[in-house]
Amino acid sequence: MDAVMTESTGSKLKWLWLAVLVIAIDLGTKAIATAMLTYGDPVPVLPSFNLTLLHNTGAAFSFLADAAGWQRWFFVALAVVVSVVLVGWLRKLKADETWTAIAIVLILGGAIGNVYDRVVHGYVVDFLHFYWQDWHFPAFNLADTAITIGAAMMIIDAFRKPAGVSGDADRSN
């Protein structure tokens, strides 16, 4: 019985390899961007897309980038707490919750990729820069992309589940 219980509760941890892959690709592309690009100098790739090396001391869309420096360790601590929660959630998933497992590890890999930058550099390396005419989307990186895809998968999953499968919310009534 214990072997069956361990197998069913820990089986989604096998998806952690995807988080490691996200981290490796993210850190590798950031290292290449840092080595090959000049800070703030756009390199046109396609119409409406440049590679532009930027450093983000804030969160998404440079939120709190102008703060006095405390935000660095706040975002590191937040990412560590979120990562622990995500691994705990991953451990508790059922065998048929592969979609959710993939979403979780994409978010986890992205969070760890960006927290590495914050700890080592004091900022997150961004280099993907989309724009349309005079409108510029904030630059981002592959960790941000993984987080966004994982979050979108979770939102989609919330709409895919039949009514009454929301767990604890139904038990409170």
PyMOL commands that place a pseudoatom at each C-alpha (Angstrom):
pseudoatom trace, name=CA, resn=MET, resi=1, chain=A, elem=C, hetatm=0, pos=[0.000, 0.000, 0.000]
pseudoatom trace, name=CA, resn=ASP, resi=2, chain=A, elem=C, hetatm=0, pos=[2.827, 2.435, 0.860]
pseudoatom trace, name=CA, resn=ALA, resi=3, chain=A, elem=C, hetatm=0, pos=[4.481, 1.787, -2.530]
pseudoatom trace, name=CA, resn=VAL, resi=4, chain=A, elem=C, hetatm=0, pos=[1.201, 2.615, -4.306]
pseudoatom trace, name=CA, resn=MET, resi=5, chain=A, elem=C, hetatm=0, pos=[0.731, 5.766, -2.189]
pseudoatom trace, name=CA, resn=THR, resi=6, chain=A, elem=C, hetatm=0, pos=[4.291, 6.950, -2.830]
pseudoatom trace, name=CA, resn=GLU, resi=7, chain=A, elem=C, hetatm=0, pos=[3.960, 6.231, -6.544]
pseudoatom trace, name=CA, resn=SER, resi=8, chain=A, elem=C, hetatm=0, pos=[0.710, 8.177, -6.893]
pseudoatom trace, name=CA, resn=THR, resi=9, chain=A, elem=C, hetatm=0, pos=[1.736, 11.208, -4.803]
pseudoatom trace, name=CA, resn=GLY, resi=10, chain=A, elem=C, hetatm=0, pos=[5.296, 11.547, -6.081]
pseudoatom trace, name=CA, resn=SER, resi=11, chain=A, elem=C, hetatm=0, pos=[4.724, 10.631, -9.714]
pseudoatom trace, name=CA, resn=LYS, resi=12, chain=A, elem=C, hetatm=0, pos=[4.375, 14.222, -10.934]
pseudoatom trace, name=CA, resn=LEU, resi=13, chain=A, elem=C, hetatm=0, pos=[7.816, 15.106, -9.546]
pseudoatom trace, name=CA, resn=LYS, resi=14, chain=A, elem=C, hetatm=0, pos=[9.142, 13.417, -12.674]
pseudoatom trace, name=CA, resn=TRP, resi=15, chain=A, elem=C, hetatm=0, pos=[8.204, 16.654, -14.484]
pseudoatom trace, name=CA, resn=LEU, resi=16, chain=A, elem=C, hetatm=0, pos=[10.908, 18.586, -12.603]
pseudoatom trace, name=CA, resn=TRP, resi=17, chain=A, elem=C, hetatm=0, pos=[13.228, 17.832, -15.531]
pseudoatom trace, name=CA, resn=LEU, resi=18, chain=A, elem=C, hetatm=0, pos=[11.199, 20.374, -17.518]
pseudoatom trace, name=CA, resn=ALA, resi=19, chain=A, elem=C, hetatm=0, pos=[11.861, 23.053, -14.878]
pseudoatom trace, name=CA, resn=VAL, resi=20, chain=A, elem=C, hetatm=0, pos=[15.589, 22.260, -15.085]
pseudoatom trace, name=CA, resn=LEU, resi=21, chain=A, elem=C, hetatm=0, pos=[15.423, 22.559, -18.888]
pseudoatom trace, name=CA, resn=VAL, resi=22, chain=A, elem=C, hetatm=0, pos=[13.663, 25.937, -18.626]
pseudoatom trace, name=CA, resn=ILE, resi=23, chain=A, elem=C, hetatm=0, pos=[16.335, 27.161, -16.193]
pseudoatom trace, name=CA, resn=ALA, resi=24, chain=A, elem=C, hetatm=0, pos=[19.194, 25.959, -18.418]
pseudoatom trace, name=CA, resn=ILE, resi=25, chain=A, elem=C, hetatm=0, pos=[17.766, 27.489, -21.602]
pseudoatom trace, name=CA, resn=ASP, resi=26, chain=A, elem=C, hetatm=0, pos=[16.865, 30.716, -19.807]
pseudoatom trace, name=CA, resn=LEU, resi=27, chain=A, elem=C, hetatm=0, pos=[20.279, 31.197, -18.201]
pseudoatom trace, name=CA, resn=GLY, resi=28, chain=A, elem=C, hetatm=0, pos=[22.036, 30.165, -21.414]
pseudoatom trace, name=CA, resn=THR, resi=29, chain=A, elem=C, hetatm=0, pos=[20.146, 32.675, -23.553]
pseudoatom trace, name=CA, resn=LYS, resi=30, chain=A, elem=C, hetatm=0, pos=[20.696, 35.414, -20.953]
pseudoatom trace, name=CA, resn=ALA, resi=31, chain=A, elem=C, hetatm=0, pos=[24.448, 34.689, -20.971]
pseudoatom trace, name=CA, resn=ILE, resi=32, chain=A, elem=C, hetatm=0, pos=[24.531, 34.821, -24.781]
pseudoatom trace, name=CA, resn=ALA, resi=33, chain=A, elem=C, hetatm=0, pos=[22.525, 38.071, -24.808]
pseudoatom trace, name=CA, resn=THR, resi=34, chain=A, elem=C, hetatm=0, pos=[24.838, 39.611, -22.198]
pseudoatom trace, name=CA, resn=ALA, resi=35, chain=A, elem=C, hetatm=0, pos=[27.949, 38.564, -24.138]
pseudoatom trace, name=CA, resn=MET, resi=36, chain=A, elem=C, hetatm=0, pos=[26.750, 39.577, -27.597]
pseudoatom trace, name=CA, resn=LEU, resi=37, chain=A, elem=C, hetatm=0, pos=[24.537, 42.619, -27.088]
pseudoatom trace, name=CA, resn=THR, resi=38, chain=A, elem=C, hetatm=0, pos=[25.385, 46.141, -26.008]
pseudoatom trace, name=CA, resn=TYR, resi=39, chain=A, elem=C, hetatm=0, pos=[23.202, 47.403, -23.165]
pseudoatom trace, name=CA, resn=GLY, resi=40, chain=A, elem=C, hetatm=0, pos=[20.233, 49.396, -24.471]
pseudoatom trace, name=CA, resn=ASP, resi=41, chain=A, elem=C, hetatm=0, pos=[21.260, 49.107, -28.127]
pseudoatom trace, name=CA, resn=PRO, resi=42, chain=A, elem=C, hetatm=0, pos=[18.453, 47.433, -30.150]
pseudoatom trace, name=CA, resn=VAL, resi=43, chain=A, elem=C, hetatm=0, pos=[19.439, 44.832, -32.735]
pseudoatom trace, name=CA, resn=PRO, resi=44, chain=A, elem=C, hetatm=0, pos=[16.642, 44.463, -35.323]
pseudoatom trace, name=CA, resn=VAL, resi=45, chain=A, elem=C, hetatm=0, pos=[15.671, 40.849, -36.004]
pseudoatom trace, name=CA, resn=LEU, resi=46, chain=A, elem=C, hetatm=0, pos=[12.219, 41.103, -37.599]
pseudoatom trace, name=CA, resn=PRO, resi=47, chain=A, elem=C, hetatm=0, pos=[9.798, 43.923, -38.199]
pseudoatom trace, name=CA, resn=SER, resi=48, chain=A, elem=C, hetatm=0, pos=[8.459, 44.771, -34.729]
pseudoatom trace, name=CA, resn=PHE, resi=49, chain=A, elem=C, hetatm=0, pos=[11.059, 42.627, -32.918]
pseudoatom trace, name=CA, resn=ASN, resi=50, chain=A, elem=C, hetatm=0, pos=[14.513, 43.547, -31.612]
pseudoatom trace, name=CA, resn=LEU, resi=51, chain=A, elem=C, hetatm=0, pos=[17.020, 41.963, -29.323]
pseudoatom trace, name=CA, resn=THR, resi=52, chain=A, elem=C, hetatm=0, pos=[17.708, 44.659, -26.719]
pseudoatom trace, name=CA, resn=LEU, resi=53, chain=A, elem=C, hetatm=0, pos=[19.749, 43.950, -23.598]
pseudoatom trace, name=CA, resn=LEU, resi=54, chain=A, elem=C, hetatm=0, pos=[18.148, 45.535, -20.534]
pseudoatom trace, name=CA, resn=HIS, resi=55, chain=A, elem=C, hetatm=0, pos=[18.433, 45.017, -16.774]
pseudoatom trace, name=CA, resn=ASN, resi=56, chain=A, elem=C, hetatm=0, pos=[15.247, 44.926, -14.724]
pseudoatom trace, name=CA, resn=THR, resi=57, chain=A, elem=C, hetatm=0, pos=[15.593, 45.538, -10.974]
pseudoatom trace, name=CA, resn=GLY, resi=58, chain=A, elem=C, hetatm=0, pos=[11.812, 45.369, -10.545]
pseudoatom trace, name=CA, resn=ALA, resi=59, chain=A, elem=C, hetatm=0, pos=[9.202, 42.734, -11.220]
pseudoatom trace, name=CA, resn=ALA, resi=60, chain=A, elem=C, hetatm=0, pos=[7.007, 42.227, -14.287]
pseudoatom trace, name=CA, resn=PHE, resi=61, chain=A, elem=C, hetatm=0, pos=[6.899, 45.324, -16.495]
pseudoatom trace, name=CA, resn=SER, resi=62, chain=A, elem=C, hetatm=0, pos=[9.578, 46.908, -14.248]
pseudoatom trace, name=CA, resn=PHE, resi=63, chain=A, elem=C, hetatm=0, pos=[7.148, 47.192, -11.316]
pseudoatom trace, name=CA, resn=LEU, resi=64, chain=A, elem=C, hetatm=0, pos=[9.106, 48.676, -8.369]
pseudoatom trace, name=CA, resn=ALA, resi=65, chain=A, elem=C, hetatm=0, pos=[12.250, 49.080, -10.502]
pseudoatom trace, name=CA, resn=ASP, resi=66, chain=A, elem=C, hetatm=0, pos=[12.775, 52.560, -9.051]
pseudoatom trace, name=CA, resn=ALA, resi=67, chain=A, elem=C, hetatm=0, pos=[12.572, 51.398, -5.422]
pseudoatom trace, name=CA, resn=ALA, resi=68, chain=A, elem=C, hetatm=0, pos=[15.590, 51.849, -3.152]
pseudoatom trace, name=CA, resn=GLY, resi=69, chain=A, elem=C, hetatm=0, pos=[16.951, 48.299, -3.560]
pseudoatom trace, name=CA, resn=TRP, resi=70, chain=A, elem=C, hetatm=0, pos=[14.862, 46.445, -0.988]
pseudoatom trace, name=CA, resn=GLN, resi=71, chain=A, elem=C, hetatm=0, pos=[12.788, 44.960, -3.845]
pseudoatom trace, name=CA, resn=ARG, resi=72, chain=A, elem=C, hetatm=0, pos=[15.700, 42.692, -4.879]
pseudoatom trace, name=CA, resn=TRP, resi=73, chain=A, elem=C, hetatm=0, pos=[15.542, 40.599, -1.710]
pseudoatom trace, name=CA, resn=PHE, resi=74, chain=A, elem=C, hetatm=0, pos=[11.760, 40.892, -1.461]
pseudoatom trace, name=CA, resn=PHE, resi=75, chain=A, elem=C, hetatm=0, pos=[11.406, 39.329, -4.935]
pseudoatom trace, name=CA, resn=VAL, resi=76, chain=A, elem=C, hetatm=0, pos=[14.031, 36.665, -4.094]
pseudoatom trace, name=CA, resn=ALA, resi=77, chain=A, elem=C, hetatm=0, pos=[12.133, 35.714, -0.914]
pseudoatom trace, name=CA, resn=LEU, resi=78, chain=A, elem=C, hetatm=0, pos=[8.806, 35.753, -2.747]
pseudoatom trace, name=CA, resn=ALA, resi=79, chain=A, elem=C, hetatm=0, pos=[10.172, 33.497, -5.502]
pseudoatom trace, name=CA, resn=VAL, resi=80, chain=A, elem=C, hetatm=0, pos=[11.600, 31.047, -2.961]
pseudoatom trace, name=CA, resn=VAL, resi=81, chain=A, elem=C, hetatm=0, pos=[8.262, 30.825, -1.101]
pseudoatom trace, name=CA, resn=VAL, resi=82, chain=A, elem=C, hetatm=0, pos=[6.333, 30.423, -4.358]
pseudoatom trace, name=CA, resn=SER, resi=83, chain=A, elem=C, hetatm=0, pos=[8.787, 27.732, -5.518]
pseudoatom trace, name=CA, resn=VAL, resi=84, chain=A, elem=C, hetatm=0, pos=[8.345, 25.743, -2.303]
pseudoatom trace, name=CA, resn=VAL, resi=85, chain=A, elem=C, hetatm=0, pos=[4.554, 26.003, -2.631]
pseudoatom trace, name=CA, resn=LEU, resi=86, chain=A, elem=C, hetatm=0, pos=[4.708, 24.918, -6.285]
pseudoatom trace, name=CA, resn=VAL, resi=87, chain=A, elem=C, hetatm=0, pos=[6.821, 21.842, -5.482]
pseudoatom trace, name=CA, resn=GLY, resi=88, chain=A, elem=C, hetatm=0, pos=[4.409, 20.948, -2.676]
pseudoatom trace, name=CA, resn=TRP, resi=89, chain=A, elem=C, hetatm=0, pos=[1.470, 21.329, -5.052]
pseudoatom trace, name=CA, resn=LEU, resi=90, chain=A, elem=C, hetatm=0, pos=[3.274, 19.235, -7.668]
pseudoatom trace, name=CA, resn=ARG, resi=91, chain=A, elem=C, hetatm=0, pos=[3.799, 16.435, -5.130]
pseudoatom trace, name=CA, resn=LYS, resi=92, chain=A, elem=C, hetatm=0, pos=[0.073, 16.336, -4.350]
pseudoatom trace, name=CA, resn=LEU, resi=93, chain=A, elem=C, hetatm=0, pos=[-1.177, 16.130, -7.930]
pseudoatom trace, name=CA, resn=LYS, resi=94, chain=A, elem=C, hetatm=0, pos=[-3.084, 13.063, -9.044]
pseudoatom trace, name=CA, resn=ALA, resi=95, chain=A, elem=C, hetatm=0, pos=[-1.849, 10.802, -11.823]
pseudoatom trace, name=CA, resn=ASP, resi=96, chain=A, elem=C, hetatm=0, pos=[-4.243, 12.333, -14.377]
pseudoatom trace, name=CA, resn=GLU, resi=97, chain=A, elem=C, hetatm=0, pos=[-3.193, 15.963, -13.712]
pseudoatom trace, name=CA, resn=THR, resi=98, chain=A, elem=C, hetatm=0, pos=[-0.336, 16.123, -16.216]
pseudoatom trace, name=CA, resn=TRP, resi=99, chain=A, elem=C, hetatm=0, pos=[-1.469, 19.457, -17.723]
pseudoatom trace, name=CA, resn=THR, resi=100, chain=A, elem=C, hetatm=0, pos=[-1.344, 21.082, -14.279]
pseudoatom trace, name=CA, resn=ALA, resi=101, chain=A, elem=C, hetatm=0, pos=[2.045, 19.480, -13.567]
pseudoatom trace, name=CA, resn=ILE, resi=102, chain=A, elem=C, hetatm=0, pos=[3.506, 20.955, -16.749]
pseudoatom trace, name=CA, resn=ALA, resi=103, chain=A, elem=C, hetatm=0, pos=[2.032, 24.379, -15.934]
pseudoatom trace, name=CA, resn=ILE, resi=104, chain=A, elem=C, hetatm=0, pos=[3.545, 24.256, -12.433]
pseudoatom trace, name=CA, resn=VAL, resi=105, chain=A, elem=C, hetatm=0, pos=[7.031, 23.276, -13.586]
pseudoatom trace, name=CA, resn=LEU, resi=106, chain=A, elem=C, hetatm=0, pos=[7.046, 25.967, -16.297]
pseudoatom trace, name=CA, resn=ILE, resi=107, chain=A, elem=C, hetatm=0, pos=[6.275, 28.583, -13.642]
pseudoatom trace, name=CA, resn=LEU, resi=108, chain=A, elem=C, hetatm=0, pos=[8.811, 27.022, -11.275]
pseudoatom trace, name=CA, resn=GLY, resi=109, chain=A, elem=C, hetatm=0, pos=[11.592, 26.962, -13.879]
pseudoatom trace, name=CA, resn=GLY, resi=110, chain=A, elem=C, hetatm=0, pos=[10.920, 30.567, -14.868]
pseudoatom trace, name=CA, resn=ALA, resi=111, chain=A, elem=C, hetatm=0, pos=[10.828, 31.743, -11.268]
pseudoatom trace, name=CA, resn=ILE, resi=112, chain=A, elem=C, hetatm=0, pos=[14.134, 30.041, -10.469]
pseudoatom trace, name=CA, resn=GLY, resi=113, chain=A, elem=C, hetatm=0, pos=[15.765, 31.407, -13.636]
pseudoatom trace, name=CA, resn=ASN, resi=114, chain=A, elem=C, hetatm=0, pos=[14.838, 34.949, -12.670]
pseudoatom trace, name=CA, resn=VAL, resi=115, chain=A, elem=C, hetatm=0, pos=[15.714, 34.508, -8.986]
pseudoatom trace, name=CA, resn=TYR, resi=116, chain=A, elem=C, hetatm=0, pos=[19.177, 33.350, -10.026]
pseudoatom trace, name=CA, resn=ASP, resi=117, chain=A, elem=C, hetatm=0, pos=[19.643, 36.652, -11.868]
pseudoatom trace, name=CA, resn=ARG, resi=118, chain=A, elem=C, hetatm=0, pos=[18.436, 38.666, -8.871]
pseudoatom trace, name=CA, resn=VAL, resi=119, chain=A, elem=C, hetatm=0, pos=[20.795, 36.905, -6.467]
pseudoatom trace, name=CA, resn=VAL, resi=120, chain=A, elem=C, hetatm=0, pos=[23.859, 36.898, -8.747]
pseudoatom trace, name=CA, resn=HIS, resi=121, chain=A, elem=C, hetatm=0, pos=[23.438, 40.181, -10.656]
pseudoatom trace, name=CA, resn=GLY, resi=122, chain=A, elem=C, hetatm=0, pos=[20.969, 42.234, -8.612]
pseudoatom trace, name=CA, resn=TYR, resi=123, chain=A, elem=C, hetatm=0, pos=[18.682, 42.496, -11.643]
pseudoatom trace, name=CA, resn=VAL, resi=124, chain=A, elem=C, hetatm=0, pos=[16.968, 40.272, -14.210]
pseudoatom trace, name=CA, resn=VAL, resi=125, chain=A, elem=C, hetatm=0, pos=[18.464, 40.165, -17.699]
pseudoatom trace, name=CA, resn=ASP, resi=126, chain=A, elem=C, hetatm=0, pos=[15.840, 40.942, -20.354]
pseudoatom trace, name=CA, resn=PHE, resi=127, chain=A, elem=C, hetatm=0, pos=[16.461, 40.971, -24.095]
pseudoatom trace, name=CA, resn=LEU, resi=128, chain=A, elem=C, hetatm=0, pos=[13.315, 40.109, -26.080]
pseudoatom trace, name=CA, resn=HIS, resi=129, chain=A, elem=C, hetatm=0, pos=[11.794, 43.379, -27.243]
pseudoatom trace, name=CA, resn=PHE, resi=130, chain=A, elem=C, hetatm=0, pos=[8.571, 43.586, -29.264]
pseudoatom trace, name=CA, resn=TYR, resi=131, chain=A, elem=C, hetatm=0, pos=[7.087, 46.842, -30.514]
pseudoatom trace, name=CA, resn=TRP, resi=132, chain=A, elem=C, hetatm=0, pos=[4.583, 48.261, -32.952]
pseudoatom trace, name=CA, resn=GLN, resi=133, chain=A, elem=C, hetatm=0, pos=[5.350, 51.668, -34.422]
pseudoatom trace, name=CA, resn=ASP, resi=134, chain=A, elem=C, hetatm=0, pos=[5.871, 53.895, -31.338]
pseudoatom trace, name=CA, resn=TRP, resi=135, chain=A, elem=C, hetatm=0, pos=[4.403, 51.402, -28.841]
pseudoatom trace, name=CA, resn=HIS, resi=136, chain=A, elem=C, hetatm=0, pos=[6.946, 49.185, -27.075]
pseudoatom trace, name=CA, resn=PHE, resi=137, chain=A, elem=C, hetatm=0, pos=[6.099, 46.100, -25.034]
pseudoatom trace, name=CA, resn=PRO, resi=138, chain=A, elem=C, hetatm=0, pos=[8.434, 45.828, -22.014]
pseudoatom trace, name=CA, resn=ALA, resi=139, chain=A, elem=C, hetatm=0, pos=[11.465, 43.662, -22.741]
pseudoatom trace, name=CA, resn=PHE, resi=140, chain=A, elem=C, hetatm=0, pos=[11.396, 40.175, -21.250]
pseudoatom trace, name=CA, resn=ASN, resi=141, chain=A, elem=C, hetatm=0, pos=[13.272, 36.865, -21.272]
pseudoatom trace, name=CA, resn=LEU, resi=142, chain=A, elem=C, hetatm=0, pos=[12.583, 33.137, -21.644]
pseudoatom trace, name=CA, resn=ALA, resi=143, chain=A, elem=C, hetatm=0, pos=[11.923, 32.696, -17.919]
pseudoatom trace, name=CA, resn=ASP, resi=144, chain=A, elem=C, hetatm=0, pos=[9.124, 35.262, -18.223]
pseudoatom trace, name=CA, resn=THR, resi=145, chain=A, elem=C, hetatm=0, pos=[7.818, 33.368, -21.250]
pseudoatom trace, name=CA, resn=ALA, resi=146, chain=A, elem=C, hetatm=0, pos=[7.737, 30.071, -19.318]
pseudoatom trace, name=CA, resn=ILE, resi=147, chain=A, elem=C, hetatm=0, pos=[5.933, 31.744, -16.400]
pseudoatom trace, name=CA, resn=THR, resi=148, chain=A, elem=C, hetatm=0, pos=[3.372, 33.275, -18.765]
pseudoatom trace, name=CA, resn=ILE, resi=149, chain=A, elem=C, hetatm=0, pos=[2.748, 29.994, -20.599]
pseudoatom trace, name=CA, resn=GLY, resi=150, chain=A, elem=C, hetatm=0, pos=[2.402, 28.129, -17.285]
pseudoatom trace, name=CA, resn=ALA, resi=151, chain=A, elem=C, hetatm=0, pos=[-0.032, 30.727, -15.913]
pseudoatom trace, name=CA, resn=ALA, resi=152, chain=A, elem=C, hetatm=0, pos=[-2.071, 30.637, -19.157]
pseudoatom trace, name=CA, resn=MET, resi=153, chain=A, elem=C, hetatm=0, pos=[-2.223, 26.840, -18.918]
pseudoatom trace, name=CA, resn=MET, resi=154, chain=A, elem=C, hetatm=0, pos=[-3.576, 27.133, -15.367]
pseudoatom trace, name=CA, resn=ILE, resi=155, chain=A, elem=C, hetatm=0, pos=[-6.222, 29.633, -16.457]
pseudoatom trace, name=CA, resn=ILE, resi=156, chain=A, elem=C, hetatm=0, pos=[-7.242, 27.382, -19.346]
pseudoatom trace, name=CA, resn=ASP, resi=157, chain=A, elem=C, hetatm=0, pos=[-7.331, 24.426, -16.955]
pseudoatom trace, name=CA, resn=ALA, resi=158, chain=A, elem=C, hetatm=0, pos=[-9.687, 26.311, -14.623]
pseudoatom trace, name=CA, resn=PHE, resi=159, chain=A, elem=C, hetatm=0, pos=[-12.175, 26.622, -17.475]
pseudoatom trace, name=CA, resn=ARG, resi=160, chain=A, elem=C, hetatm=0, pos=[-11.700, 23.037, -18.648]
pseudoatom trace, name=CA, resn=LYS, resi=161, chain=A, elem=C, hetatm=0, pos=[-12.604, 21.408, -15.340]
pseudoatom trace, name=CA, resn=PRO, resi=162, chain=A, elem=C, hetatm=0, pos=[-16.241, 20.446, -14.870]
pseudoatom trace, name=CA, resn=ALA, resi=163, chain=A, elem=C, hetatm=0, pos=[-18.252, 22.320, -12.239]
pseudoatom trace, name=CA, resn=GLY, resi=164, chain=A, elem=C, hetatm=0, pos=[-17.808, 20.916, -8.735]
pseudoatom trace, name=CA, resn=VAL, resi=165, chain=A, elem=C, hetatm=0, pos=[-14.163, 19.894, -9.223]
pseudoatom trace, name=CA, resn=SER, resi=166, chain=A, elem=C, hetatm=0, pos=[-12.776, 23.016, -7.588]
pseudoatom trace, name=CA, resn=GLY, resi=167, chain=A, elem=C, hetatm=0, pos=[-11.859, 21.169, -4.392]
pseudoatom trace, name=CA, resn=ASP, resi=168, chain=A, elem=C, hetatm=0, pos=[-11.996, 22.916, -1.021]
pseudoatom trace, name=CA, resn=ALA, resi=169, chain=A, elem=C, hetatm=0, pos=[-14.312, 25.713, -2.203]
pseudoatom trace, name=CA, resn=ASP, resi=170, chain=A, elem=C, hetatm=0, pos=[-17.217, 23.281, -2.511]
pseudoatom trace, name=CA, resn=ARG, resi=171, chain=A, elem=C, hetatm=0, pos=[-16.632, 21.805, 0.953]
pseudoatom trace, name=CA, resn=SER, resi=172, chain=A, elem=C, hetatm=0, pos=[-17.099, 25.130, 2.769]
pseudoatom trace, name=CA, resn=ASN, resi=173, chain=A, elem=C, hetatm=0, pos=[-20.861, 25.194, 2.121]
for i in range(1, 173): cmd.bond("trace and resi %d" % i, "trace and resi %d" % (i + 1))
show_as sticks, trace
zoom trace
